[in-house]
Amino acid sequence: MTITTRRTTVSQRKIAFMGDDYRNTWLGTQAVFTTWEGERLIGTITHWSDYGSYPCVTFADGTWARLDLDVEVVNA
């Protein structure tokens, strides 16, 4: 099965003005995290980093990683 993705940017402006209303729209979204070694892992955005600045993905094994504001999301 081929997985297609697209890049999008988390809006800092919307985070500042809308807060959790905006952040919650990202929860449940599948996204790609690329390790320093270049391995691409798919996880689900489940929470936000401290202070709510960056989305975090959780993987099937329960580990998680913080994403940047430039997010590669998996197309549904």
C-alpha positions in Angstrom: 0.0 0.0 0.0 1.3 3.4 -1.0 0.9 6.2 1.5 0.6 9.8 0.2 1.4 12.8 2.3 1.3 16.5 2.0 3.2 19.3 3.8 1.3 21.9 5.8 2.3 24.5 8.4 0.9 24.9 11.9 -0.2 28.5 12.2 1.4 30.3 15.1 -1.0 33.1 14.6 -4.0 30.8 15.1 -2.4 29.3 18.1 -2.0 32.7 19.6 -5.5 33.9 18.9 -7.6 30.7 19.0 -5.6 28.6 21.4 -7.1 25.1 22.2 -9.9 25.6 19.6 -7.2 25.5 16.9 -4.9 23.0 18.5 -7.7 20.5 19.0 -8.4 20.5 15.2 -5.0 18.8 14.8 -5.6 16.0 17.3 -6.1 12.6 15.7 -4.3 13.6 12.5 -1.7 11.1 11.2 1.7 12.7 10.6 5.2 11.6 9.6 8.1 12.1 12.0 11.6 11.8 10.4 14.4 10.7 12.7 17.9 12.1 12.6 18.9 8.9 10.7 16.3 9.5 8.1 13.8 6.9 9.2 10.2 8.0 8.5 7.7 7.0 11.2 3.9 7.5 11.1 2.2 8.5 14.2 -1.0 10.2 15.4 -1.0 13.8 16.8 -2.2 13.2 20.4 -1.0 16.2 22.3 1.0 19.4 22.2 4.4 20.2 23.7 4.7 22.2 26.9 3.2 25.6 26.5 1.2 24.3 23.5 3.6 25.4 20.8 4.3 22.2 18.9 2.2 19.2 18.0 3.5 15.8 19.2 2.9 12.4 17.5 2.4 9.1 19.4 3.5 5.9 17.7 2.0 2.4 18.0 4.5 1.4 20.6 3.5 4.3 22.9 6.6 6.4 22.4 6.1 10.0 21.1 8.0 12.7 19.3 7.6 16.4 18.9 7.1 17.8 15.4 8.1 21.1 14.0 5.6 23.7 12.7 6.1 22.3 9.2 4.1 19.1 9.4 3.9 16.3 6.9 0.4 14.8 7.2 -0.8 11.5 5.8 -3.6 12.0 3.3 -6.8 10.2 4.3 
